[in-house]
Amino acid sequence: MSYLEYNVKITPTGLRKVLHLNWPLVLLLVAVACVGFLMLYSVAGGDLSRWAEPQMKRFAGGLALMFAIAFVPLWFWRSMAGLAYAVSILLLLGVEFFGSLGMGAKRWLELGPIRLQPSEMAKITVILAMAAYYDWLDIRRTSHPFWVLVAVMIVLIPVGLVLRQPDLGTALLILGGGGLVIFFAGVSLWYFGVLVAAAGGLVSAVVASRGTEWQLLKDYQYRRIDSFLDPTLDPLGAGYHINQAMIALGSGGWSGRGFMQGTQSRLNFLPEKHTDFIFTTLAEEFGFVGAISLLVLYLAILVTCVVAALQSQNRFASLLILGVAGNFFLYFAVNMAMVMGLAPVVGVPLPLVSFGGSAMLMILIGFGLVQSACIHRPKERG
């Protein structure tokens, strides 16, 4: 039986919608955000108004938006998937032609008083579109080459537009989020074997293109790769970020130096201490125990989402939940790997902890879709 045949057999209303919310997920999201508020207060030297207070306001607004999205029936979001994807593509094209330049990249659109980063929106719209696509597609055609190619193109179009900005970190997250939905949809693993081989070829091409007329990455991106492979090559230049991050991580020890006692952040040795590298401040002040505690909260969010997906009897809802959870996993996994020297620095924030509005808003919108799937869980006809 297809989704549209039974989409909402029982639609909770009013108080029942509130009761059907996945409250453990809400509490976990609030707990992680509170860690962020605490660390932003610390890196600002005890100044609440600098970063922590604006972050609290953004989180409150995002949480309200999450609840609003949750109370809208899931069938509506499925019907809007194609439109949302198309709008995100148009906005990315708008960045290409009308985007504002900042730090050598065009990533923002100025729409009157609103400053929008369409690449963040694409992370969610790609997952939404892919879930709707595989819900529409006959399950027997999931691994057919033509339909796999269609799915791959849905993912690669926004990835290519984001790479042109250039924003390698966001492009990788969009690619990873879309790829996870394809995987969860049950596409044959042979395709992923081909993908791994293609990735190896791409890496070889990236290395071979350096210094040529057809160079595939920007010079600063190659310098990031160099500093990842050997941070000591340029300790005061490209390797400065990772070297200072490693010092902060190591100095925290088992239990940390104490709240607001981290020397790397307090003395401003640690760059981007309130955004991409905030995890190192947490590790320095609260040590291994604090870092693992945050990781446990993240993993609890993932487990909660996986359980919700397994409980769903609908293909669209399950793929949507798993896609949002997978995107969230990529956020914190890439950020933590980056600051620990396990991956090149690509500018991915720590979800709900790093200072910033666009990423937080889109993460909460994604979890709003998860909550909608939990509240309006379709049931088979008995």
C-alpha positions in Angstrom: 0.0 0.0 0.0 1.5 3.4 -1.0 1.9 6.3 1.3 -0.8 8.4 -0.5 -3.4 5.6 0.0 -3.3 5.8 3.7 -1.2 8.9 4.4 -2.9 10.1 7.5 -5.3 7.5 9.0 -5.2 9.1 12.4 -4.2 12.7 12.6 -3.5 13.9 16.1 -4.9 17.3 16.9 -4.3 19.8 19.7 -3.0 18.3 22.9 -2.6 14.9 21.2 0.0 16.4 18.8 2.0 17.7 21.8 1.8 14.3 23.5 2.9 12.6 20.3 6.1 14.7 20.0 9.3 12.7 20.5 10.1 14.4 23.8 13.4 12.5 24.4 14.7 14.0 21.2 13.6 17.5 22.2 15.4 17.2 25.6 18.5 15.9 24.0 18.6 18.8 21.5 18.1 21.3 24.3 20.9 19.6 26.3 23.4 19.9 23.5 22.4 23.5 22.9 23.0 24.3 26.6 26.5 22.9 26.2 26.9 25.3 23.4 25.7 28.3 25.4 28.1 27.4 28.2 31.1 27.2 25.9 30.2 30.4 24.1 30.0 32.1 27.5 33.4 30.7 28.3 35.2 31.7 25.1 33.8 35.2 25.4 35.5 35.5 28.8 32.3 35.6 30.8 30.5 38.0 28.4 27.0 36.7 27.9 25.9 39.2 25.3 28.8 38.6 22.8 27.9 35.1 21.6 25.9 33.1 24.1 22.9 35.4 24.3 22.4 35.7 20.5 22.8 32.0 20.2 20.1 31.4 22.9 17.7 33.7 20.9 18.5 31.8 17.7 17.9 28.5 19.3 14.6 29.6 20.8 13.4 30.8 17.4 14.7 27.6 15.8 13.0 25.5 18.4 9.7 27.3 17.8 10.1 26.7 14.1 10.8 23.0 14.8 7.5 22.7 16.7 5.6 24.5 13.9 7.0 22.1 11.3 6.3 19.1 13.5 2.6 19.9 13.8 2.1 20.1 10.0 1.0 16.7 8.5 3.8 14.6 7.0 2.0 14.2 3.7 2.3 18.0 3.2 6.1 17.9 3.4 6.2 15.0 1.0 4.1 16.9 -1.5 6.4 19.9 -1.1 9.7 18.0 -1.5 10.1 18.7 -5.3 9.2 22.4 -4.9 11.6 22.8 -1.9 14.4 21.2 -3.9 13.7 23.4 -6.9 13.7 26.5 -4.8 17.1 25.6 -3.2 18.6 25.1 -6.7 17.3 28.5 -7.8 18.7 30.1 -4.7 22.1 28.4 -5.3 22.0 29.7 -8.9 21.2 33.1 -7.4 24.3 33.0 -5.3 26.3 32.2 -8.5 25.1 35.4 -10.1 24.1 37.8 -7.3 25.8 36.4 -4.2 27.7 38.6 -1.8 31.5 38.0 -1.6 33.1 37.3 1.8 36.5 35.7 2.7 37.1 34.8 -1.0 33.8 32.9 -1.5 30.2 33.7 -2.6 27.9 31.9 -0.2 25.2 34.4 0.8 22.2 36.0 -0.7 21.1 39.4 0.5 17.3 39.4 0.4 16.4 42.8 1.9 17.0 42.5 5.7 17.5 38.7 5.3 20.9 37.2 4.8 20.4 33.6 3.5 23.0 30.8 2.9 21.2 28.6 0.4 23.8 25.8 0.7 22.6 25.1 4.2 19.0 24.9 2.9 20.2 22.4 0.3 21.4 19.9 2.9 17.8 19.4 4.0 16.0 19.8 0.7 18.2 17.1 -0.9 17.3 14.7 1.8 13.6 15.6 1.6 13.7 15.2 -2.2 15.5 11.9 -2.1 13.1 10.4 0.5 10.2 11.4 -1.7 11.9 10.1 -4.8 12.4 6.6 -3.3 8.9 6.6 -1.8 7.6 7.3 -5.3 9.9 4.8 -7.0 8.8 1.1 -7.2 11.0 -0.7 -4.8 11.8 -3.3 -7.5 13.5 -0.5 -9.5 15.7 0.8 -6.7 18.9 -0.7 -8.1 18.1 -0.2 -11.8 21.0 1.8 -13.4 18.7 4.5 -14.9 16.9 5.2 -11.6 20.2 5.2 -9.7 21.5 7.7 -12.1 18.5 9.9 -11.6 19.1 9.8 -7.8 22.8 10.6 -8.2 22.0 13.6 -10.4 19.5 14.9 -7.8 22.4 15.0 -5.4 25.2 16.1 -7.7 23.4 19.2 -9.1 23.5 21.1 -5.7 26.9 19.7 -4.9 28.3 21.1 -8.1 26.8 24.5 -7.5 28.1 24.6 -3.9 31.6 23.6 -5.0 31.6 26.7 -7.3 31.2 29.1 -4.4 33.6 27.4 -3.3 32.5 25.6 -0.1 34.0 22.1 0.0 32.8 21.3 3.6 29.1 22.0 2.8 29.4 20.2 -0.6 30.7 17.1 1.2 27.8 17.2 3.7 25.2 17.5 0.9 26.9 14.6 -1.0 27.1 12.5 2.2 23.5 13.2 3.2 22.1 12.3 -0.2 24.4 9.3 -0.4 23.1 8.0 2.9 19.5 8.2 1.7 20.5 6.2 -1.4 22.2 3.6 0.8 19.2 3.4 3.2 16.8 3.0 0.3 18.5 -0.3 -0.5 20.5 0.4 -3.6 22.9 -2.4 -4.5 26.3 -2.2 -2.7 28.0 -2.7 -6.1 27.2 0.9 -6.9 29.0 2.0 -3.7 32.0 -0.1 -4.7 32.1 1.8 -8.0 31.7 5.1 -6.0 34.7 4.2 -3.9 36.8 3.5 -7.0 35.6 6.8 -8.6 36.5 8.7 -5.4 40.0 7.2 -5.5 40.3 8.3 -9.1 39.0 11.8 -8.2 41.6 12.1 -5.4 44.3 11.1 -7.8 43.1 13.7 -10.3 43.0 16.4 -7.6 46.6 15.7 -6.7 47.7 15.5 -10.3 46.0 18.8 -11.2 47.9 20.9 -8.6 49.8 23.7 -10.3 48.3 23.0 -13.7 45.8 25.1 -15.8 43.1 22.6 -14.9 43.7 22.7 -11.1 40.6 21.3 -9.4 40.9 22.9 -6.0 41.8 26.4 -4.8 45.3 27.0 -3.5 44.1 27.5 0.0 42.3 24.1 -0.1 45.6 22.4 -1.2 47.3 24.2 1.7 44.7 22.7 4.1 45.5 19.3 2.7 49.2 19.9 3.2 48.7 21.0 6.8 46.5 17.9 7.4 49.2 15.6 6.2 52.0 17.4 8.1 50.9 20.3 10.4 54.6 21.2 11.0 55.2 22.3 7.4 53.7 25.7 8.0 53.1 26.1 11.8 52.4 29.8 11.6 50.4 29.7 8.4 48.2 26.9 7.0 49.1 24.5 9.9 48.4 27.1 12.6 44.8 26.1 13.2 45.4 22.4 13.7 48.5 22.9 15.7 46.8 25.1 18.2 43.8 22.8 18.3 46.0 19.8 19.1 47.7 21.8 21.9 44.3 22.6 23.4 43.1 19.0 23.1 46.2 17.6 24.7 46.3 20.1 27.5 42.8 19.2 28.8 43.9 15.8 30.0 41.4 13.5 31.7 39.2 16.1 33.5 40.3 19.4 32.0 41.7 22.7 33.3 38.3 23.9 34.6 35.5 26.1 33.3 36.9 29.3 31.8 40.4 28.2 32.6 41.5 27.1 29.1 44.7 29.0 28.1 44.4 28.5 24.4 41.0 30.2 24.1 41.5 32.7 26.9 44.8 34.0 25.4 43.4 33.9 21.9 45.8 31.3 20.6 43.0 29.2 19.3 41.5 30.5 16.1 37.7 30.3 15.4 37.3 29.4 19.0 33.6 30.2 19.0 32.7 28.4 15.7 34.6 25.6 14.0 37.1 24.9 16.8 34.8 25.2 19.8 35.2 21.5 20.5 38.8 22.0 21.4 37.8 24.6 24.0 35.4 22.1 25.5 38.1 19.4 25.6 40.6 21.8 27.1 38.3 23.0 29.9 36.5 19.7 30.6 39.0 17.2 29.3 38.3 13.7 28.0 35.3 13.4 30.3 33.6 16.5 28.9 34.4 15.6 25.2 33.0 12.1 25.6 29.9 13.4 27.4 29.1 15.6 24.4 29.7 12.7 22.1 27.3 10.5 24.1 24.6 13.2 23.8 25.1 13.2 20.0 25.0 9.4 19.8 21.8 9.4 21.9 20.2 11.7 19.4 21.2 9.3 16.6 19.8 6.3 18.5 16.5 8.1 19.2 16.1 8.9 15.4 17.0 5.3 14.4 14.4 3.9 16.8 11.8 6.3 15.4 12.7 5.3 11.8 12.4 1.6 12.7 9.0 2.1 14.3 7.7 3.9 11.2 5.7 1.8 8.7 6.2 4.2 5.9 9.1 4.3 3.5 9.1 8.1 3.1 9.1 8.8 6.9 11.8 6.2 7.6 14.1 7.5 4.8 13.5 11.1 5.9 14.3 10.4 9.6 17.5 8.4 8.7 18.6 11.1 6.2 18.3 13.8 8.8 20.0 11.7 11.4 22.8 10.8 8.9 23.3 14.5 8.0 23.5 15.3 11.8 26.1 12.6 12.2 28.2 13.9 9.3 28.2 17.4 11.0 29.7 16.4 14.3 31.8 13.5 12.9 33.5 15.8 10.3 34.0 18.6 12.8 35.5 16.4 15.5 37.7 14.6 12.9 38.8 18.0 11.6 39.9 19.5 14.9 41.6 16.3 16.0 43.7 16.2 12.9 42.0 13.2 11.4 40.6 15.1 8.4 41.5 18.3 6.6 40.0 21.6 7.9 36.9 22.2 5.7 34.9 24.6 7.8 32.1 22.5 9.2 30.6 23.7 12.5 29.8 21.6 15.5 26.0 21.2 15.4 24.1 23.2 18.0 27.3 24.1 19.8 29.2 26.4 17.4 28.1 30.0 17.1 26.0 30.6 14.0 22.5 30.9 12.8 22.1 29.3 9.3 23.4 25.8 10.3 21.5 25.7 13.6 18.3 26.8 11.9 18.5 24.1 9.2 19.4 21.4 11.7 16.3 22.3 13.8 14.2 22.4 10.6 15.4 18.9 9.8 14.5 17.7 13.3 11.1 19.4 12.8 10.5 17.0 9.9 11.6 14.1 12.1 9.0 15.2 14.7 6.3 15.5 12.0 7.1 11.9 11.0 6.7 10.9 14.7 3.5 12.7 15.3 1.7 11.8 12.1 2.9 8.2 11.9 0.8 6.5 9.2 -0.7 3.2 10.1 -1.6 0.3 7.8 -5.2 -0.7 7.4 -6.0 -3.6 9.6 
